[in-house]
Amino acid sequence: MEFLNRLFANNRKWSESHTRLDAAYFSRLAEGQQPECLWIGCADSRVSPSLITGLGPGELFTHRNVANVVSATDTNLLSVLQYAVDVLQVDHIVVCGHYGCGGVQAGLEEMPPPPLGAWLHEVLRVKQEHQANLDPIEDKTELWRRLCELNVQAQIDTLASTHTVQRAWERGEEMVLHGLMFDIETGMLSNMHVSRFGPTM
């Protein structure tokens, strides 16, 4: 119960701090959401999308999973994507990976048993696809960092090929896909420069 009591106490402080500055804050928030961006990130507890971007409630529509994987067979992610694009009409979709990702590390070492091992098969596929470029990297940390980056690039490719994204671009929507990396050691985001645009842009 101590953990829950701490959560509720923190929640009260958070709520009171907002209403003290703006009495109508939560009333406006309850009217609906109009986020510009869908954020697909890792479930790692150190990589909180709103915190690292300085954005508040209502500004990011989020989906998180182990190793920020975009799987064409994941109905959870595909449903979030469809809602974000077709209903919320977001202008940007971010896939954000991070250095020190344990899910990506599994692709370099012994894979865990299912279901996690099955989920991380996509990371293993990325590693195998880029094996020739990864083999010359002798430093284990640098190898890990590079696979984290390659994983983001691969997920952007998968995202661009989904029915929802393709259909949005065919409608002429100017939606952009971005690949970002977060460095936990510095707290900084970086652009992977793998953005994808629709054919009309």
N, C-alpha and C positions, 0 to 999 in steps of 0.2 A: 504493500500500500504506500510505502514511502515514495516510490517512484511516481505513482499516479498523483499523490499529493503535491509533489514537486511540479509535475506537469500542469496541474490545475492552478497552482500558485503563479507559475510563470505566465499562464494564459490570462489570468486576471490582471497581472501587471501590464501585459501587452495590450489588452483590450482597453484598460483604463488610460494608458499613455496615449492611445489614439483618440479616444473620446475627449480627453482633457484638451487636446490641441484642436480637435474638430468634432463637435458634437454630432454632426450628421454623417461622419465618415462611414459607419457601418450601414446606415440607411441607404447611402448611395451605392455601396458595394453590393447590397442585396438586390438592387435593381437589375443586375445582369453583368456579364463580362464581355469585353471587347479586346482581347489580347491581340497584339500584332504578330506574335511568334509562338510556334509550337517548339518546345525544347525537348529533345530526346537525349537523355543523359544516363550516366551510370547511377546505380542505386547506392554507391559508396556514401556512407554517412558524412564524409568530409566534403562532399561536393554538392552543396545545396544551391540549386539554380538561382533562386531569388536572392539569396545572401551574396553570392559571388558576383552577381550582376547589379546589385543595388536596386532591384525592382521590387515592387510591392504586390499585394494580392490583386488579382485581376489583370496583371500585365504579362504573365507567362502561362501558357497552357502546357502542362508537362507530362511526360511519360518517362519513367526510369526503369531500368532493368540491369542485371549484372553484365558489365562490359559494353553498355550502350549498343546492343545489337539490334539491327533492323532486319527482322526475319520475314520473308514473304509468306511464311506459314503461321505467323503469330497473330491470331485474330484479336488479341488484346491490343497490340500496337496498331494493327490495321484499322481497328475501330476508332482508336484515338485519332489516328491520322485522318480518317474520313470525316470525323466530327470537326476537327480543327480546320480542315480545308473547305468542306462543303457547307458547314453550318456557321462556324466562327469566321470563316474567310480570312485566315491569317495570311500575311504577306511574306513571312519568313518562316523557314523551318531550320532549326539548328540541330546538328548532331554533335554533341560535345563529349569528347573522351578526356581522360586525365592520365598524367604520368603516375606510375605506381599503382596501376590498376591490377588488382588481384585476379580478376577474371582473365585479363590478357596474359598475365604471368602463367596461368594454367596452360595456355597454349604453348609455352616454352618448356614446361616441365611435365610432370605426370598429371594427366587429366583426372578430375574427381569422378566418382561414380555417378550414374544417372540419379535424378534428372539433370543435375547441374552439368555433368559432363556432356550430356546430349545437347544442352542449350549452348554450351561453349564450343560446339563443333564448328560453328561459323568462324570463330577466332582461329581455330586450328586450320581451317581452310585458307584463311588469309595468310597465315604463316607459310603453308605449303606452296601457295601461289607465288610468294615472294622469297622463297627459300634461297634462290641464287643471290639475291641482293642482301639477304640477312646473314648468310654464311661468313662473309669476310669480317663481320663485326665481332671482335674478340671480347670487348668489354661487356659483361653481362647486363649492367645497368643501361648502357647505351643501346644494347640489343632490345631490351625490354621497352625502352622509350620509343624506339623506332617502330616496334610492332604495335604499340599503342596508337601511333600516328597512322600507320597503314590500316589499322582496324577502322579508324574514323573514315578514311578515304573509301574503304570498301563499303561501309554502311551508307555513305552518300550515294554511291553507285546503285546500291540496292533500292534505296529510297526513291531515286530518280526513275527507276523502272516500274514502280508500283502503279497500279491502275488508277488510284486516286490522284496521284501527282500528274501522271500522263494526261488524264482527263481534264484536270484543271488547266494545264498548259494548252491543251487543244481548244479550250473555251477562251483562250486568250488572257488568262489571268497572269499577272506579272508577279508570280511567286518565286522566291529565290531560296535555294538550299545552301546552307553554310556548314562547313566543317571547322570546329574549334577544338583547341586543347586547353586544359586547365592544369597549371603546375601547382600542386599542393605546397611545395617548398617555398614558393614566392607569392602565392595567392593571385597570380596573374593569368589572364586568358590570352591566347594567341590564335591568330587566324591561320588555318592550314592552306588557304588560297586554293580551295577545291570547290568553290561555289558553282552551282549549276543553275542555269536559267532556262526558261521556256523558249521555244523556237521563235516567238514573236519579239523577244527582247534583244 
